[in-house]
Amino acid sequence: MLRRPRRNRKTEGIRSLIRQTKVTTDDLIFPLFLIEGYNKKQEVISMPGIYRLTSDLMLKEIEYCMGLGIRSFDVFPIISKKDRTPEGSGGYCEDSFYLRTLKEIKARLPESHIITDIAMDPYSSDGHDGLVKDGKILNDATLEILGKMALAQAETGIDMIGPSDMMDGRVGYLREILDQEGFQEVGIMSYTVKYASAFYGPFRDALDSAPKFGDKKTYQMDPANRGEALVEAQLDYEEGADILMVKPALTYLDIISDFKENFPLPIAAYNVSGEYAMIKAAAQKGWLDSERAMQESLTAIKRSGADIILTYFAKEFAEVSRR
Ligand code: PBG
């Protein structure tokens, strides 16, 4: 046999030499859950190892993670039920604990790269990402609300917004509003394709944000569709997105690969809550090795074409890499 592929697998020496995909902390964004109050830390039941934190503890967490080499964080607020309204006005109320915390993070840890979430669901009494009227999700009226959220967040000094709502035209709308108000430097990491997925379950537990009626299928994409993803990507590209994101990650590696092949922008993938929960739950039962499953998942996501991975494993990955 002239070709014996096993020769290149013989020792770790040769294996590490020819390894094509290496995940590092440079690639990762760590999503964090913020709650109101002081010195409180609540574990998300369906996401072992992931906590809802008050701002004081979140600052410490970010500082600790930065020491491990993670620079980017995506902060999601948990808004109490009483503060949710049909218009989601809590999203741009100037004195909200979310906005105050963002300002504090950027003031105290200016080297951190802070990304925010743009969508109505945490603030909406309907639990939808857009404005609801007569059981329908309004597109253009939602844009105005998202615009106010984006400006309020940009004022805090954050680096990048992450529109996760899937309304049509929102990237262009937000880019224009940010530019008009002098926030040319605030980037947009667009949730370009967000599929209507079962894998967001634990996140909705964390935020207590499940929709009050129906589902999100009139705005999030049908998991069966591949071509439509390129339409969304083309639009976001033309509308000025800085980063295109695919979400979830593991069940959509073909889409990540399509994006990488067809667009020159950095591609991000969101290794979502359900993907994290599956590994952690199986590991708790002793059914698989969590650390190896984490490494393999992140490697697969990067191999498929993702330059950036949002993952709840970020801190654990960084700690393991330190060893
Ligand atoms: C909502 C939002 C969701 C996630 C991020 N932003 C959930 C949803 O669309 O219902 C999910 C993230 C995850 O599951 O880790 N705008």
Boltz pocket constraint, residues with backbone or C-beta under 6 A from the ligand:
constraints:
  - pocket:
      binder: B
      contacts: [[A, 117], [A, 118], [A, 119], [A, 120], [A, 121], [A, 129], [A, 164], [A, 165], [A, 199], [A, 200], [A, 201], [A, 202], [A, 203], [A, 204], [A, 209], [A, 216], [A, 271], [A, 272], [A, 273], [A, 274]]
      max_distance: 6.0
